[in-house]
Amino acid sequence: MASTKFSEFNISTTCYKRVGDHEIRTDILIPKTLSSAIHHLIVRFHGGYLVTGSRLFADWYPSWELEYALVHSAIIVTPDYRLLPESSGADIIEDVSDFWVWLRRDFPTFLSSSGSGVNVDLEKVLVVGESAGGYLAIQSALSQPKISAAIAAYPMIDLKSDFYTKLFVKPIFGGPMLPPNIIDEHITKCTPNQIVSSADPPDRGELAFAIVQQGRFMEFFGNGPPALFPMEQLEHLQLVPPLFIFHGRDDTAVPFEESKAFVAKLKTRIPESKVYFSLEPGEHAFDSTATLETPWLKQGLEFITKEWL
């Protein structure tokens, strides 16, 4: 998991939850220049259609997020979570909820015992995520107390839309349609009670694409209560923390219309909400080349920094 991308951070790993004998882990990234003081906190969720991905997979970790943490002397905590199709959407949300409990209850003690000399301000929490991680960032913002602000990059939001539930041609990243046997063969090989909570792409990448292209996402995610679906959660909320949401107009992996519809519904339901929405030219993960000086990102971060800090 080591990468020069993280060279300016000291990284430690711990288990925040066990499901049977399976440990679900989180990494803690502490800037090497951090003083012995109380620092702000960034929680980051990785993407991968909730099917693949891992907490510190370097190719999917936007550099600007690391730069942003360094500028603000912030500690980053980035957890794994159970993955589809071995687990369900309800399992994933349970993991995220348990992670937040661990963070507030046990993380300060973990930091103290690490000998780093730093501590964390749990009243100044920014949650960030990309793609499926953007879904989890928004879910956290809508359900967890004491989150100051959230950034969702090209997030999956409307999981019940035709894109995830209907079979039609979806050239994700310009690639071909993948056959359903990729899914069926994977399911056949799964063992009872099997848990997967980390996978470095390309592992499970074709499986993730096939599940979405074949319109079978909800088959594995599960049609559960409104708490699993951000669009439905908005019907029952009176307050949402400040959000910075950005999406690429040319996104073939997660349609930008999802973000646009969510922002429109949020503004209608809770007009006083603070949300900065940036719709830019680009494919999924178009922010991979962005820096803190990229104009659209700089403006969005200026907005969210005021709310976070």
PyMOL commands that set and color helices and strands:
alter all, ss='L'
color gray80, all
select helices_A, chain A and resi 4-6+58-60+63-71+89-105+107-113+132-143+162-165+172-174+181-189+205-213+217-221+226-228+230-236+256-269+286-289+295-308
alter helices_A, ss='H'
color red, helices_A
select strands_A, chain A and resi 9-19+22-31+38-45+75-79+119-130+149-153+243-248+275-280
alter strands_A, ss='S'
color yellow, strands_A
deselect
rebuild
show_as cartoon
